[in-house]
Amino acid sequence: MISALCSRRVRPCVRCFVLTLQCRAMRHSLYIRIKPSLLSVKDVTAGLLYEDVPLLALSKTRKAVLQVGKAAGSYEGRADALVTNGFDAERSIVGDFEAAEKTLRQFLKQVEPRRAWWQIFPFVPVMVIHPLEKVEGGLTKVEARALEDLCWRARAADVFVWTGRTLTDEEVRELRFPAEGVLHNR
């Protein structure tokens, strides 16, 4: 890979060597488990886990995010804030796409590694998204597409929508999915 970046030199230049190290170090795999009462984002590469209630407090005037998670519950009943759960609907896992997207972005910030001054590329992980509730009879194509689009809009390098048993960290890291589940977008 280094020689492909620096084809005119015998030894790679420092810039190409640093870029190659960044590309190798940047490939993070995230395992996202969704319930209306709990959203779990785990970086299986770094071992970071963030779990919280998928509540989102938005400012009514600017539509800016005020708080996310349990802390957003403190804004309940205030006139200047709107508290919503984008993953809570009667028949589907995604009830409000915009709120779900903003919630997912805020959760991803909690597991995003801090960048050093020399790292120029943004955090773009591979995401495996796994709805745990409201999947009786399987996901419809619209639901699977909505979950996939949530991840794409949250800067994913690649997205896998999975229903079945809970995956291990090794299965997520290697993108190895067992036969007893369904991979929806492949």
Buried (B, 14 or more C-beta within 10 A) or exposed (E): EBEEBBEEEEEBEEEBBBBBEBEEEBEBBBBBBBBBEBBBBBBBBEEBEBEBBBBBBBEEEEEEBBBBBEEBEBBEEEEEBBBBBBBBBEEBBBBBEEBBBBBBBBBBEBBBBEEEEEBEEEBBBBBBBBBBEBBEEEBEEEBBBBBBBBBBBBBBBBBBBBBBEEBEBEBBBEEEBEEEBBBBBE
